[in-house]
Amino acid sequence: MQSVGNSARTTILSVLLIVIIAFIVGYILSRIDFALNKPLYVMFLMGMLIPIHSLMDPIYIIFSKMGLSNHWYTLLLPYVSFALPMSIFLVQGYVKGIPTELEEAAAIDGSTFSKTLFGIILPVCKPILVTVAIINVFSCWNEFSFALILIKDRALYTVPLGLKQFTGQFTSDYPKIMSAMLITMAPIVIFYFAFSKQIIKGMVAGAVKG
């Protein structure tokens, strides 16, 4: 149960950070024209093409030397970093389809940039932000590779690492493995069926508006 709590904490914090950062960066790339706009956008697009497993060794070395491994916040860093390219891509495409007249009308009424961003644009972007959140809930909950190389303390194990403890070099306790898998999969399966329509709706909306 401790591993379930660790996974829940890491997943919730990671998804919150991903949604907030993706929304702000996606809006800036979509609406504000500055010198580095296109280079930054291309950089994020290229981030979707980099195989995660090709960076395992350098990430492990960097985290070890900087003392960032084996902490409760360790997994937040790679989870957020590798989820941002796709999330920003989705938000940026969605925001481009929002009429600029909304912001112009708000500016005429004396609204500040932050008030317009969070009071007007944020509610309009709710479908795509919910989609981004749902997609990343699945990836963060099920992630195994980074947890395996960056977490050594059993008290910090996530669900995938906890399940690995039921297997040994010569024997595996399959009844316990099946029971543990059922317990840990149940919340995420229920979550998926509850929000599957929202995922499709948000992806289609982002594609059409982009």
C-alpha positions as CSV (number, residue, x, y, z in Angstrom):
1,M,0.0,0.0,0.0
2,Q,3.0,2.3,0.6
3,S,3.9,2.0,-3.1
4,V,0.4,2.9,-4.1
5,G,0.6,6.1,-2.0
6,N,4.0,6.9,-3.5
7,S,2.7,6.4,-7.0
8,A,-0.4,8.5,-6.3
9,R,1.7,11.4,-4.9
10,T,4.1,11.4,-7.7
11,T,1.4,11.1,-10.4
12,I,-0.8,13.9,-8.9
13,L,2.1,16.3,-8.5
14,S,3.6,15.5,-11.9
15,V,0.3,15.9,-13.7
16,L,-0.4,19.3,-12.0
17,L,3.0,20.6,-13.0
18,I,2.6,19.3,-16.6
19,V,-0.8,20.9,-17.0
20,I,0.2,24.3,-15.6
21,I,3.5,24.5,-17.5
22,A,2.0,23.2,-20.8
23,F,-0.9,25.7,-20.6
24,I,1.4,28.7,-20.0
25,V,4.1,27.7,-22.6
26,G,1.5,26.6,-25.1
27,Y,-0.3,29.9,-24.9
28,I,2.9,31.9,-25.2
29,L,4.0,29.9,-28.3
30,S,0.6,30.3,-29.8
31,R,-0.1,34.0,-29.1
32,I,3.1,35.9,-28.5
33,D,5.4,36.5,-31.5
34,F,9.1,36.8,-30.4
35,A,12.5,35.9,-31.8
36,L,12.7,32.4,-30.3
37,N,9.1,31.4,-30.8
38,K,9.7,29.0,-33.7
39,P,13.0,27.6,-32.5
40,L,11.4,26.8,-29.1
41,Y,8.4,25.2,-30.8
42,V,10.7,23.1,-33.0
43,M,12.8,22.1,-29.9
44,F,9.6,20.8,-28.2
45,L,8.6,18.9,-31.3
46,M,12.0,17.3,-31.5
47,G,11.6,16.3,-27.8
48,M,8.8,13.9,-28.9
49,L,11.2,12.1,-31.2
50,I,13.9,11.3,-28.6
51,P,13.7,7.8,-27.4
52,I,13.5,7.9,-23.6
53,H,15.6,4.8,-23.1
54,S,18.5,6.3,-25.0
55,L,18.9,8.9,-22.1
56,M,18.8,6.5,-19.2
57,D,22.6,6.4,-18.7
58,P,23.2,10.2,-18.8
59,I,20.2,10.8,-16.6
60,Y,21.3,8.3,-14.0
61,I,24.8,9.8,-14.0
62,I,23.6,13.4,-13.7
63,F,21.1,12.6,-10.9
64,S,23.7,10.6,-9.0
65,K,26.3,13.3,-9.1
66,M,23.9,16.1,-8.2
67,G,22.4,14.1,-5.4
68,L,18.9,14.2,-6.9
69,S,18.3,10.4,-6.9
70,N,16.4,8.5,-4.2
71,H,14.2,11.3,-3.0
72,W,10.4,11.6,-2.9
73,Y,10.6,14.3,-5.6
74,T,13.1,12.5,-7.8
75,L,10.7,11.1,-10.3
76,L,8.9,14.4,-10.8
77,L,11.8,15.8,-12.8
78,P,11.9,13.2,-15.6
79,Y,8.2,12.7,-15.7
80,V,7.4,16.4,-16.2
81,S,10.3,16.9,-18.6
82,F,9.4,14.1,-21.0
83,A,5.7,14.7,-20.9
84,L,5.9,18.4,-21.7
85,P,6.7,18.2,-25.5
86,M,3.5,16.3,-26.4
87,S,1.4,18.3,-23.8
88,I,2.7,21.7,-25.1
89,F,2.0,20.5,-28.7
90,L,-1.6,19.7,-27.9
91,V,-2.2,22.9,-25.9
92,Q,-0.6,25.1,-28.5
93,G,-2.7,23.7,-31.3
94,Y,-5.8,24.1,-29.3
95,V,-5.1,27.7,-28.3
96,K,-4.4,28.7,-31.9
97,G,-8.1,27.9,-32.7
98,I,-9.4,30.2,-30.0
99,P,-10.5,33.6,-31.4
100,T,-8.2,36.4,-30.5
101,E,-11.3,38.6,-30.1
102,L,-11.8,37.2,-26.6
103,E,-8.5,38.7,-25.5
104,E,-9.0,41.9,-27.4
105,A,-12.4,42.4,-25.7
106,A,-10.8,41.7,-22.3
107,A,-8.0,44.2,-22.9
108,I,-10.5,46.9,-23.9
109,D,-12.4,46.2,-20.6
110,G,-9.1,46.8,-18.8
111,S,-8.3,43.1,-18.0
112,T,-4.6,42.4,-17.1
113,F,-2.6,39.7,-18.9
114,S,-2.7,37.3,-16.0
115,K,-6.5,37.8,-15.5
116,T,-7.1,37.2,-19.2
117,L,-4.9,34.1,-19.2
118,F,-6.3,32.4,-16.2
119,G,-9.8,33.9,-16.1
120,I,-10.8,33.7,-19.8
121,I,-8.4,31.4,-21.8
122,L,-8.0,28.8,-19.1
123,P,-11.7,27.9,-18.9
124,V,-11.9,27.7,-22.7
125,C,-8.9,25.3,-22.7
126,K,-10.5,23.0,-20.2
127,P,-11.2,20.1,-22.7
128,I,-7.6,19.9,-23.9
129,L,-6.1,20.4,-20.4
130,V,-8.3,17.6,-19.1
131,T,-7.1,15.4,-22.0
132,V,-3.5,16.2,-21.2
133,A,-4.0,15.4,-17.6
134,I,-5.7,12.0,-18.3
135,I,-3.0,10.9,-20.7
136,N,-0.2,11.7,-18.3
137,V,-2.0,10.1,-15.4
138,F,-1.6,6.8,-17.2
139,S,2.0,7.3,-18.2
140,C,3.1,8.5,-14.7
141,W,1.3,5.7,-12.9
142,N,2.7,2.9,-15.1
143,E,6.2,4.3,-15.6
144,F,8.9,1.8,-14.6
145,S,12.3,2.6,-16.2
146,F,13.1,5.9,-14.4
147,A,11.8,4.5,-11.1
148,L,14.1,1.5,-11.5
149,I,17.3,3.4,-12.0
150,L,16.6,6.4,-9.8
151,I,14.9,4.9,-6.7
152,K,16.7,2.5,-4.4
153,D,15.0,3.0,-1.1
154,R,12.1,0.6,-0.7
155,A,10.1,3.2,1.2
156,L,10.0,5.2,-2.0
157,Y,9.0,2.4,-4.4
158,T,6.2,3.1,-6.8
159,V,3.6,0.5,-7.9
160,P,5.7,-1.0,-10.7
161,L,8.7,-1.4,-8.4
162,G,6.5,-2.8,-5.7
163,L,5.2,-5.5,-8.1
164,K,8.8,-6.4,-9.0
165,Q,9.4,-7.5,-5.4
166,F,7.2,-10.5,-5.9
167,T,9.6,-12.0,-8.5
168,G,13.0,-13.6,-7.6
169,Q,15.9,-15.0,-9.5
170,F,14.6,-18.6,-9.2
171,T,11.0,-18.3,-8.1
172,S,8.0,-16.0,-8.5
173,D,5.0,-15.8,-6.3
174,Y,2.4,-15.6,-9.0
175,P,-0.7,-15.6,-6.8
176,K,0.6,-12.5,-5.0
177,I,1.6,-10.9,-8.3
178,M,-1.9,-11.4,-9.8
179,S,-3.5,-10.0,-6.6
180,A,-1.2,-7.0,-6.5
181,M,-1.7,-6.3,-10.2
182,L,-5.5,-6.4,-9.8
183,I,-5.4,-4.0,-6.8
184,T,-3.1,-1.5,-8.5
185,M,-4.8,-1.7,-11.9
186,A,-8.3,-1.3,-10.7
187,P,-8.2,2.5,-10.0
188,I,-6.5,3.3,-13.3
189,V,-8.9,1.1,-15.4
190,I,-11.9,2.7,-13.7
191,F,-10.3,6.1,-14.4
192,Y,-9.8,5.2,-18.1
193,F,-13.4,4.0,-18.7
194,A,-14.7,7.1,-16.9
195,F,-12.8,9.6,-19.0
196,S,-12.2,7.7,-22.3
197,K,-14.7,9.9,-24.1
198,Q,-13.0,13.0,-22.8
199,I,-9.7,11.8,-24.2
200,I,-11.1,11.4,-27.7
201,K,-13.0,14.6,-27.5
202,G,-9.9,16.6,-26.5
203,M,-7.6,15.0,-29.0
204,V,-10.1,15.6,-31.9
205,A,-10.8,19.2,-30.7
206,G,-7.1,20.0,-30.6
207,A,-6.5,18.5,-34.1
208,V,-9.4,20.4,-35.6
209,K,-8.6,23.7,-34.0
210,G,-4.8,23.3,-34.7
